[in-house]
């Protein structure tokens, strides 16, 4: 599967948080998150492992009891079933890969 970059197809998750799944396979799914400064991604958990990279901006990741201030190029891995969230310090773009595939993140056109 190949996908050209486009600004279309983002879905509002929370105020200041949008996501889009440009590509996915049988075992992994890649999602882009547009994050607006001054907002938060509430703490939550799910069974999916997620690895990510911050493309631009600054966020504070809250994973379990740990906090990590991420800047451009910083990476992370969050195990499944671990509570996590984020404080968005400035407009940011994060790309995350989920395994196994999250059915709730699949584009409707599948």
C-alpha positions in Angstrom: 0.0 0.0 0.0 1.3 3.5 -0.9 -0.2 6.8 0.0 0.7 10.3 -1.2 0.7 13.1 1.5 -2.5 15.0 1.7 -4.1 17.3 4.2 -7.5 15.5 3.8 -8.9 12.8 6.0 -8.2 14.0 9.5 -10.7 13.1 12.2 -11.2 15.2 15.4 -10.5 13.0 18.4 -10.6 15.8 21.1 -10.3 19.6 21.0 -6.8 20.2 19.6 -6.2 16.5 18.6 -6.8 15.2 15.1 -5.8 11.8 13.6 -5.5 10.2 10.2 -4.4 6.7 9.3 -2.7 7.0 5.9 -1.4 3.4 5.7 -1.9 0.0 7.4 -1.0 -3.6 6.8 -2.0 -7.0 8.3 0.0 -6.5 11.5 0.6 -2.7 11.9 -1.1 0.6 11.4 0.4 4.0 11.1 -1.4 7.1 12.3 -0.6 10.8 12.1 -1.7 13.0 15.0 -2.0 16.8 14.6 -1.8 18.3 18.0 -2.5 22.0 18.9 -0.5 23.7 21.6 -2.3 24.3 24.9 -4.5 21.2 24.7 -4.3 17.8 26.3 -4.7 14.2 25.2 -6.5 12.7 28.3 -5.0 9.7 30.0 -6.3 6.4 28.6 -5.2 2.9 27.9 -5.7 0.3 25.2 -4.3 -3.2 24.4 -2.2 -1.9 21.5 1.5 -1.3 21.6 2.4 2.0 20.1 5.8 3.4 18.9 6.1 7.0 17.8 8.2 9.9 16.7 7.6 13.6 17.0 8.1 15.3 13.6 7.8 18.8 14.9 6.6 20.7 18.0 6.9 19.9 21.7 4.8 17.7 23.9 5.0 16.1 27.4 4.2 12.4 27.3 2.7 10.9 30.4 3.2 7.1 30.5 2.3 5.4 33.7 4.2 7.4 36.4 6.8 8.7 33.9 6.9 12.1 32.1 9.0 12.8 29.0 9.3 16.1 27.2 9.6 15.3 23.6 10.9 17.5 20.8 11.5 17.0 17.1 13.0 13.6 16.4 12.4 12.1 19.8 10.8 8.7 19.9 8.9 6.4 22.3 7.3 3.1 22.8 4.2 2.6 25.0 3.3 -1.0 25.9 -0.2 -2.1 25.6 -2.5 -1.6 28.6 -0.4 1.1 30.1 -2.2 4.4 31.0 -0.8 7.3 29.0 -1.7 10.8 27.8 0.0 14.0 26.7 0.2 17.7 27.3 0.7 19.6 24.1 3.1 22.5 24.6 3.1 23.8 21.1 1.6 22.8 17.7 3.0 19.4 16.9 2.9 16.5 14.5 3.4 12.9 15.8 3.5 9.7 13.8 2.7 6.5 15.6 2.6 2.8 14.7 0.2 0.5 16.5 0.4 -3.2 16.7 -1.7 -5.2 16.3 -3.9 -3.2 13.9 -6.5 -1.1 15.6 -9.8 -1.7 13.9 -11.2 1.6 15.2 -8.4 3.5 13.4 -8.9 1.9 10.0 -10.2 4.3 7.3 -13.9 3.7 6.4 -12.9 2.9 2.8 -11.3 -0.4 3.8 
